[in-house]
Amino acid sequence: MINKALFLFFIAFVIGEKVMAQFDTRGTDYKLVWQDEFYVNGQVNADKWSFENGFVRNNELQWYQQPNAIVEDGRLVITGRREQVKNTKFDAESTDWRKNREFAEYTSSSINTRGKYEFQYGIMEVRAKIDTALGMWPAIWTLGISKPWPSNGEIDVMEFYRVKGEATILANAAWADEGQYNAKWDDAKIPLRNFLQNDPEWPSKFHFWRMEWTEDSIKLFLDDELLNEVDLTRTVNPDGFNPFHQPHYILLNLAIGGNNGGDPTFSKFPGEYVVDYVRVYQK
């Protein structure tokens, strides 16, 4: 039989850890309106999240699949694995990279709230620990619900990948430029070494990523440090539509390789991207 006092202490410890946050609603008009605390071990909550499947974007190496994302010990764990998976859409004659690869050599997961939760303006905070090995490309981001990319608008609350070979933390926003699939970017690129100089153990720790989104601007923070501020008077598509004046949905994923991730050949696997919670506040 479980010792009741020990059980209650455990619950208090877990809840106490979970309520720790950088954003404090006291003295503000913001209230917590949506969250996933990942309390229930097992599968990701299907009422809140959907999965992407297969090869999806950016010439990435991983095959997205549901088994690589699980909830355990109060956290979402997205695992990147080096394993071969047959491409179910393989077509040797195709010019589409999603189809002309017979196998994927890596697997991972990507989850999103599209059609299940979307929001316009507010504060989103995510506490997470990222894998900084070569080839890993974890992200916390949002996409607008209408129009194709990039006309729908993309907010990268966090991306980590190699920029000219250097490990880098990014905080970005993208919208449409002239021409199909051409994007304008307001991006901030901060070398990981800047954080390692202050804390050599930075990669092994959880950190707070926060987006503060209003009608006028998007501010992106890491551990309460402002990394980028996007002026929304400038983020107008050629057709006059502002994609950051519409609801967005949330995505969490661990990509591997591809256009920006780097070569994972000599990296240690499995790799893990661990998320403690996702919270959204609005007035």
Solvent accessible surface area in square Angstrom, and as a share of the most:
residue,aa,sasa,rsa
1,M,244,1.09
2,I,125,0.63
3,N,93,0.48
4,K,152,0.64
5,A,74,0.57
6,L,114,0.56
7,F,93,0.39
8,L,97,0.48
9,F,137,0.57
10,F,115,0.48
11,I,62,0.32
12,A,62,0.48
13,F,125,0.52
14,V,30,0.17
15,I,82,0.42
16,G,38,0.37
17,E,51,0.23
18,K,6,0.03
19,V,99,0.57
20,M,94,0.42
21,A,34,0.26
22,Q,66,0.29
23,F,26,0.11
24,D,65,0.34
25,T,47,0.27
26,R,203,0.74
27,G,91,0.87
28,T,61,0.36
29,D,104,0.54
30,Y,35,0.13
31,K,147,0.62
32,L,74,0.37
33,V,74,0.42
34,W,30,0.11
35,Q,61,0.27
36,D,11,0.06
37,E,18,0.08
38,F,7,0.03
39,Y,104,0.40
40,V,121,0.70
41,N,96,0.49
42,G,33,0.32
43,Q,121,0.54
44,V,8,0.04
45,N,64,0.33
46,A,73,0.57
47,D,123,0.64
48,K,52,0.22
49,W,3,0.01
50,S,36,0.23
51,F,39,0.16
52,E,31,0.14
53,N,107,0.55
54,G,6,0.05
55,F,16,0.07
56,V,33,0.19
57,R,47,0.17
58,N,51,0.26
59,N,65,0.33
60,E,4,0.02
61,L,58,0.29
62,Q,1,0.01
63,W,30,0.11
64,Y,0,0.00
65,Q,38,0.17
66,Q,83,0.37
67,P,89,0.56
68,N,2,0.01
69,A,0,0.00
70,I,64,0.33
71,V,7,0.04
72,E,69,0.31
73,D,123,0.64
74,G,6,0.05
75,R,56,0.20
76,L,0,0.00
77,V,11,0.06
78,I,0,0.00
79,T,12,0.07
80,G,0,0.00
81,R,88,0.32
82,R,110,0.40
83,E,64,0.29
84,Q,111,0.49
85,V,34,0.20
86,K,114,0.48
87,N,2,0.01
88,T,118,0.69
89,K,140,0.59
90,F,76,0.32
91,D,63,0.33
92,A,71,0.55
93,E,153,0.69
94,S,25,0.16
95,T,139,0.81
96,D,48,0.25
97,W,42,0.15
98,R,91,0.33
99,K,84,0.36
100,N,61,0.31
101,R,59,0.21
102,E,73,0.33
103,F,79,0.33
104,A,1,0.01
105,E,85,0.38
106,Y,17,0.06
107,T,0,0.00
108,S,0,0.00
109,S,0,0.00
110,S,0,0.00
111,I,0,0.00
112,N,15,0.08
113,T,0,0.00
114,R,131,0.48
115,G,68,0.65
116,K,90,0.38
117,Y,35,0.13
118,E,59,0.27
119,F,6,0.03
120,Q,60,0.27
121,Y,56,0.21
122,G,3,0.03
123,I,6,0.03
124,M,0,0.00
125,E,0,0.00
126,V,0,0.00
127,R,23,0.08
128,A,0,0.00
129,K,59,0.25
130,I,5,0.02
131,D,30,0.15
132,T,25,0.14
133,A,32,0.25
134,L,74,0.37
135,G,0,0.00
136,M,0,0.00
137,W,12,0.04
138,P,0,0.00
139,A,4,0.03
140,I,0,0.00
141,W,19,0.07
142,T,0,0.00
143,L,16,0.08
144,G,1,0.01
145,I,62,0.31
146,S,48,0.31
147,K,88,0.37
148,P,96,0.61
149,W,89,0.31
150,P,5,0.03
151,S,26,0.17
152,N,10,0.05
153,G,0,0.00
154,E,15,0.07
155,I,0,0.00
156,D,1,0.00
157,V,2,0.01
158,M,0,0.00
159,E,17,0.08
160,F,0,0.00
161,Y,24,0.09
162,R,52,0.19
163,V,35,0.20
164,K,206,0.87
165,G,64,0.62
166,E,61,0.27
167,A,17,0.13
168,T,4,0.03
169,I,0,0.00
170,L,2,0.01
171,A,0,0.00
172,N,4,0.02
173,A,0,0.00
174,A,0,0.00
175,W,6,0.02
176,A,7,0.05
177,D,48,0.25
178,E,123,0.55
179,G,48,0.46
180,Q,143,0.64
181,Y,139,0.53
182,N,75,0.39
183,A,25,0.19
184,K,92,0.39
185,W,110,0.39
186,D,23,0.12
187,D,62,0.32
188,A,17,0.13
189,K,97,0.41
190,I,31,0.16
191,P,29,0.18
192,L,10,0.05
193,R,123,0.45
194,N,60,0.31
195,F,23,0.09
196,L,58,0.29
197,Q,134,0.59
198,N,133,0.68
199,D,35,0.18
200,P,102,0.64
201,E,101,0.45
202,W,12,0.04
203,P,40,0.25
204,S,72,0.46
205,K,93,0.39
206,F,39,0.16
207,H,11,0.05
208,F,23,0.10
209,W,1,0.00
210,R,15,0.05
211,M,0,0.00
212,E,42,0.19
213,W,1,0.00
214,T,57,0.33
215,E,107,0.48
216,D,100,0.52
217,S,17,0.11
218,I,0,0.00
219,K,66,0.28
220,L,1,0.00
221,F,25,0.11
222,L,2,0.01
223,D,53,0.28
224,D,85,0.44
225,E,97,0.44
226,L,82,0.41
227,L,25,0.12
228,N,17,0.09
229,E,89,0.40
230,V,0,0.00
231,D,60,0.31
232,L,2,0.01
233,T,106,0.61
234,R,125,0.45
235,T,0,0.00
236,V,63,0.36
237,N,5,0.03
238,P,72,0.45
239,D,96,0.50
240,G,53,0.51
241,F,59,0.24
242,N,17,0.09
243,P,0,0.00
244,F,0,0.00
245,H,72,0.32
246,Q,11,0.05
247,P,42,0.26
248,H,0,0.00
249,Y,14,0.05
250,I,0,0.00
251,L,3,0.02
252,L,0,0.00
253,N,6,0.03
254,L,0,0.00
255,A,1,0.01
256,I,0,0.00
257,G,1,0.01
258,G,28,0.26
259,N,92,0.47
260,N,54,0.28
261,G,0,0.00
262,G,27,0.26
263,D,81,0.42
264,P,1,0.01
265,T,70,0.41
266,F,192,0.80
267,S,13,0.09
268,K,175,0.74
269,F,32,0.13
270,P,89,0.56
271,G,1,0.01
272,E,84,0.38
273,Y,0,0.00
274,V,12,0.07
275,V,0,0.00
276,D,0,0.00
277,Y,0,0.00
278,V,0,0.00
279,R,14,0.05
280,V,0,0.00
281,Y,13,0.05
282,Q,46,0.21
283,K,170,0.72
